Amino acid sequence: MTNAYTPEELMAVVISREVRNGETVATGLASAVPAAGCILAEQTHAPDATLIILGSRQYYPFPAGSSELHFMAQRGELDLFFLSPLQIDRAGSINLHLAGSYDEPALRLPGAYGSVLLYRVARRVILFRTEHTRRTFVEKVDFVTAAGVPPEGVAREGGPSVVVTTRALLAWDGDGKRWTLGAVQPGSTVIDIEENTGFPLVVPQPVPTTPLPTRQELRALRTRVREKLRRIYPGFAERCILPP
């Protein structure tokens, strides 16, 4: 068992530590990294978490599609959800629609589907990106798919909690309506993170550093979790999760 790890393994470990025992946690499509992190949490410190992983037979309890997940969230029964936007801005708003102008976009994406609802009603939302650059972290998103800050007088159950990238963990300050540098990932620096973020971050002193993945976490990830991931994201399990 090697102590070296891939960037995706690091992110999966960081995400797993955010999952609390007993929570109901869901991931959407094309969400291999949080799926790995959620299964890792289930296999280690959160055995009583209820996992809902779209695209999985084992971890998807609804027979009729994804509408039941949205109904569950509207009833206040979804504790944690994950989103990977094209852009995230300093106000916590996310963009899942397009890059550039609305009329002539440089890139058009599938859009929100149920993300607007889930960003609002899930108790916590963890954003994740394998890329941490100024293309992702912008002063203002090109298109507001879902707002980070609700209008004055509008109640909101959830919203952004943290962003997990290969460089950093950013924590959302709901009172200050801003992002704080929650932790520096191994191999990164505060300067590196600030240079690759398109808006100012609140930087605490001292800045926490993410603890390295433990041998126990990597062993579970590369054995039990990897085997389960092969049934959901076979390509990801082979490319991004190292063999034991």
Secondary structure as the mmCIF struct_conf table of DSSP 4:
data_model
#
loop_
_struct_conf.conf_type_id
_struct_conf.id
_struct_conf.beg_label_comp_id
_struct_conf.beg_label_asym_id
_struct_conf.beg_label_seq_id
_struct_conf.end_label_comp_id
_struct_conf.end_label_asym_id
_struct_conf.end_label_seq_id
BEND BEND1 ASN A 3 ASN A 3
HELX_RH_AL_P HELX_RH_AL_P1 PRO A 7 GLU A 18
HELX_LH_PP_P HELX_LH_PP_P1 VAL A 19 ARG A 20
TURN_TY1_P TURN_TY1_P1 ASN A 21 GLY A 22
STRN STRN1 THR A 24 THR A 27
TURN_TY1_P TURN_TY1_P2 LEU A 29 ALA A 30
HELX_RH_AL_P HELX_RH_AL_P2 ALA A 32 GLN A 43
TURN_TY1_P TURN_TY1_P3 THR A 44 HIS A 45
TURN_TY1_P TURN_TY1_P4 PRO A 47 ASP A 48
HELX_LH_PP_P HELX_LH_PP_P2 ALA A 49 ALA A 49
STRN STRN2 THR A 50 ILE A 53
TURN_TY1_P TURN_TY1_P5 LEU A 54 GLY A 55
BEND BEND2 ARG A 57 ARG A 57
TURN_TY1_P TURN_TY1_P6 GLN A 58 TYR A 59
TURN_TY1_P TURN_TY1_P7 PRO A 63 ALA A 64
BEND BEND3 SER A 66 SER A 66
HELX_RH_AL_P HELX_RH_AL_P3 SER A 67 GLN A 74
TURN_TY1_P TURN_TY1_P8 ARG A 75 GLY A 76
STRN STRN3 LEU A 80 LEU A 83
BEND BEND4 LEU A 86 LEU A 86
STRN STRN4 GLN A 87 ASP A 89
TURN_TY1_P TURN_TY1_P9 ARG A 90 ALA A 91
BEND BEND5 GLY A 92 GLY A 92
STRN STRN5 ILE A 94 ASN A 95
BEND BEND6 HIS A 97 HIS A 97
STRN STRN6 LEU A 98 GLY A 100
BEND BEND7 TYR A 102 GLU A 104
STRN STRN7 PRO A 105 ARG A 108
TURN_TY1_P TURN_TY1_P10 TYR A 113 GLY A 114
HELX_RH_AL_P HELX_RH_AL_P4 SER A 115 VAL A 121
BEND BEND8 ALA A 122 ARG A 123
STRN STRN8 ARG A 124 PHE A 128
BEND BEND9 THR A 130 THR A 130
BEND BEND10 THR A 133 THR A 133
TURN_TY1_P TURN_TY1_P11 ARG A 134 THR A 136
STRN STRN9 PHE A 137 VAL A 138
BEND BEND11 GLU A 139 LYS A 140
BEND BEND12 ASP A 142 PHE A 143
BEND BEND13 THR A 145 THR A 145
STRN STRN10 ALA A 146 ALA A 146
BEND BEND14 GLY A 148 VAL A 149
HELX_LH_PP_P HELX_LH_PP_P3 PRO A 150 PRO A 151
TURN_TY1_P TURN_TY1_P12 GLU A 152 GLY A 153
BEND BEND15 GLU A 157 GLU A 157
STRN STRN11 PRO A 160 VAL A 164
BEND BEND16 THR A 166 ARG A 167
STRN STRN12 ALA A 168 ASP A 173
TURN_TY1_P TURN_TY1_P13 GLY A 174 LYS A 177
STRN STRN13 ARG A 178 VAL A 184
HELX_LH_PP_P HELX_LH_PP_P4 GLN A 185 GLN A 185
TURN_TY1_P TURN_TY1_P14 PRO A 186 GLY A 187
HELX_RH_AL_P HELX_RH_AL_P5 VAL A 190 GLU A 195
TURN_TY1_P TURN_TY1_P15 ASN A 196 ASN A 196
BEND BEND17 GLY A 198 PHE A 199
STRN STRN14 VAL A 202 VAL A 202
BEND BEND18 GLN A 205 PRO A 206
HELX_LH_PP_P HELX_LH_PP_P5 VAL A 207 PRO A 208
STRN STRN15 THR A 209 THR A 209
HELX_LH_PP_P HELX_LH_PP_P6 THR A 210 THR A 214
HELX_RH_AL_P HELX_RH_AL_P6 ARG A 215 ALA A 220
HELX_RH_PI_P HELX_RH_PI_P1 LEU A 221 VAL A 225
HELX_RH_AL_P HELX_RH_AL_P7 ARG A 226 LEU A 229
TURN_TY1_P TURN_TY1_P16 ARG A 230 ILE A 232
HELX_RH_AL_P HELX_RH_AL_P8 PRO A 234 CYS A 240
BEND BEND19 ILE A 241 ILE A 241
#
